[in-house]
């Protein structure tokens, strides 16, 4: 049960949406965010006064004031909030359920809002059975050369012991894939499909790593 919700019908039909390229949120995943733009400070204020729900979604194409949105995002609930001395908000969004955008609303708020459909992803509200079979070693074998090629590392003891959902979803959210690859991981219908897609990406990019600077260790 995600954040107390059992059915898609219990979730709000209209939510504020936060377009953020290169970032995805998945059910029960946690995403820290540094909020500083006035329109998004307003969005967080309104969310905190209500159900604390915000939809994280990637924009399509070049950045702008109002870029088109991808068709699928994920709603998260603000589970941690702090205000800095210079007026920024440091929040953590905990993933509740993915959604399909039905239509973007015409609103007076400075931030965007959309009518969304959670029903196609209602299974997100139920955590997977931790006893389900997870062929962990091939997955870790694909992960190791990918991380090594980028000068990155993780706590391997934790990786070997973590439940499948926690491991796969946290890596899907954290690893520096391109936005279309991130979106493909988000839209994978099941955890098994996401694991397979992530394993394929790790193998492909381990063979032909990009030119980005090595990333920091992931803890």
N, C-alpha and C positions, 0 to 999 in steps of 0.2 A: 504494500500500500504506500503510494508516494505522497508524502506531505499531507496525509489524512484523506486523500481523495480515493474513491473506490471506482467510480464510473465517470466516463467522459462527460456525461450530462451534468455532473456536479461542478465542472469547471466553467469559468466565465466565458461567454460567447464573444465578447469584445475585450481585447487586451492592448495595452501599450506595447509597441514594438521598438526594439533597439537594434538598428542595423549596424553590424560590426563585421567587416571583412576579415576572413581568415580565422574566425572564432566560431566554434559550435558548442552547444550545451546538450547533454544527454541525460536521460532519467537517472536520478540519484547522483549525478556528477556534480561537482562543486566548482564554480568559476568565480575567482576574485576579479573585481572590476574597480577601476579608479575613475570616478565620475566627476567631470569638471565643467563640461559645457552647460550653460544656463538652461537650455531646453531639456537636457537630461537630468539636471538637478531637479527641475520642476517635475519631471516624470517620476523620479524616485520619491519626491515629497508626496505626490498623489498616490503612488503605489503603497507607501508606508501608511497612508491614511485609510487605505482600503484593504484589499486582500493580499497585498505585497507581491502581486504577480506581474512579471514582465516577460515579454516574448523576445528571445534573442534570435536574430535572423541575419543572414548574410545579404548584402546588397549585390546586385548584378551590374557588372561593368564598372566604369571609372567612378571614383568617388565624386560626390556632389551634394548639394543641399537636399535633394530628394531623389536618390537613385532608385531604379526599380528593385523590387525585392525578389529573392528566390521564393519558390512556391512552398517550401517546408522550413519551419523553424522549430524551436523548442521553448516552451514556457518554463520559467523558473520562479521560485519564490525567494524573496529576500530573507535570508536566514542569519545574516550578520550585517551590522550597520555601524559605521563610525564616521564622525565628521572631523576633518583636520582643521588646524588653526587658520589655514588659508581658504577655507570654504569648500574644499573638495569632499566628496563622499567616498568612503571605502566600503564597498558592499561585497557580499558573497551571494551569488545566485545558486540555489540548489535545484537541479533539474526535476521537473514534475512530469511533463508529457510533451511529446512532439505534436505539432499541429500542421494542418494545411491551411494556407491563407485562402479564405473564401472571397473577401473583398476588402480593400482598404477604405476606411471610413473618411468622410469629409468632416473634419473636426476643427475646433477653435484652439485646441491646445497647441503649444509650440512643438510638441513631439507627435509622432505618428501613432495611429491606432488602427487595428484591423479586426474584422470579424473572422473568426477562425473556426476550424473544424478539428476537434480532437479525436473523433470517433475512429478514424483509420489507424490511430496509434494508441488505442485504449489499453493495449497490452502493456504499454510503458508503466501503467499504474501498479502493475504487479511485478515484484522482484522475481527474477528467475530462480528456479530450484538450484541451490548450491550443489546438490548431488548430481546434477546433469554432467555428462561426460565432457571433458575438455581435454583435447589432445595438446597439452601444454608445451611439450618439448619442441615440436616443429615450429610453434609460434615463437618461442624464445630463441630458437636457432635462427629465425628470420630477423628477429629484433637485434640480436647482438652485433652483426656486421653493419647494420644500418646505423646504430648508435656509435660504433667505433669509427666509422667513416666520417662522422661529424664531430668527433671529440666529445661526445655526450656519454653519460653513464646514468645508471639507476641503481637502486638498492636491489640486488639480484635475489637476496633472501626473501625480501618482500614480494618480488615478482613471482617467485616460485610458490609462495604460499597464498597469494591474494586470490579471492574468488574471481571467476572468469569475467563477470560483468565489471567489477571494479578495475581489473587490469586492462581489459580491452577498451572500455569507455574512457578511462583516464588517459590512456595513450592516444586514442583517437582525438581527444580534445587537446592534448598538450603538444603532440609532435608537430613540427613546422611544415605540414603539407600545404600545397597550394589551395586556394579557396575552392576550386571545383572538386578536388580530391576530398577536402573536408566535407563538402556537401554530399558527396557520394557516401561517405562514412555515416553521416547523419541520416541519410535516407534509406540505408540498408534496413530492411523491414524487421529482421530478427537479429538477435545477438550473434547467432551462428553465422549469418550472412555478413555481419559487420566484421567478425573475426577473420573470415575468409578474405574479405576485401582489404582489410588492414594487413594481413599477411602478404597478400599479393603486392601491395604498395611497398611494403618494407623490402621485399625481394627485388622489385624493380629498381627502387631508388638506392639500394645497397650496391647494385651493379653500376648504376650511372648516377652518382650523387651530384647534386647541383653545386653551384659555386658560392653558396652562402657561407658566411663565416661559421666556424664551429659554435654550437650552442653550449650553454652551461649544463652542469650536471642536473639531473632531475631527481628530486628527493620526494 
